[in-house]
């Protein structure tokens, strides 16, 4: 049994970590650091509630610490936990700068600690179905992949840290790491990228929309996009290949289920109703055939199960520190591309 300490009980800590940790065999949610308020105590009466990081680190049984705090605090908190001899999982984004990320990875390596970042969206059932579809070659040579994560929230959330101007705020550092992770898993490193990170809502202080294009050999283009001003959301995924196409309209249900605390008792947490399955269109000899593709039976518990097994020496870590550095490098290159309004080459040595 691995005792886990969770730092932060905002949306990330409450919905995407506490609920998952407490439902993974071999993990025990032992303590939650909530600096003020009593929501954690009310929801988890059997879990120890602490108010300071020193108090959390004074609990000797805790082996893994999860950092689910505002982005600009990820680096100092994670470093302090590593220095205290704990393994650490940081919610995405890993840090707010590449320099911080490199320093954190080096520090973890020097102290022989497990360090990872929460790329949980790779365990969306629809994305796993896409991984299988692309690997099968059914679509032929892929020429275009589009991933959209849209919302409609025209009102500004005054006081919310994500909507303030500062390091790691805005939608690009919120959604970008997930979409970049997906692209890397499917196609590897691009040759170059072009980015437009912008503010669309009047009066907003942090970016609320982005378009990021990855350029690959042989005509493959990957478009990763998100907007908070999308009353009519674009398809979640679109893939075009020389032998057919795939379109998935709706978003994996896990996030909405976890936000509501509506967790299925059995089966995958993100299982889609059949009418929401992705549509595969194949062309052969001038004829088109279509069939719906169900989501793969997986969910965010699989991320934590892998982390558990990696800490115990029973599995290879799925999201390595080196992977986290690659995502951070691409985030910074995208920021440079947007600032300079040009396409940026991506080094093969990234």
Buried (B, 14 or more C-beta within 10 A) or exposed (E): EBBBBBBBBBEBBBBBBBBBBBBBEEBBBBBBBBEEEEBBBEBBEEBBBBEEBEEBBEEEEBBBBBBBBBBBBBBBBBBBBBEBEBBBBBBBBBBBBBEBBBBBBEBBEEBEBBBBBBBBBBBBBBBBBBBEBBEEEBBEEBBBBBBBBBBEBEEBEEEEBBBBEBBBBBBBBBBBBBBBBBBBBBBEBBBBBBBBBBBBBEEBBBBBBBBBBBBBEEEBBBBBBBBBBBEEBBBBBBBBBEBBBBBBBBBBBBBEBBEEEEEEEEEBBBBBEEEBBBBBBBBEEEEEEEEEBBBBEBBBBBBBBBBBBBBEEEEEBBBBBEBBBBBBBBBBBBBEBBEEEEBBEBEEEE
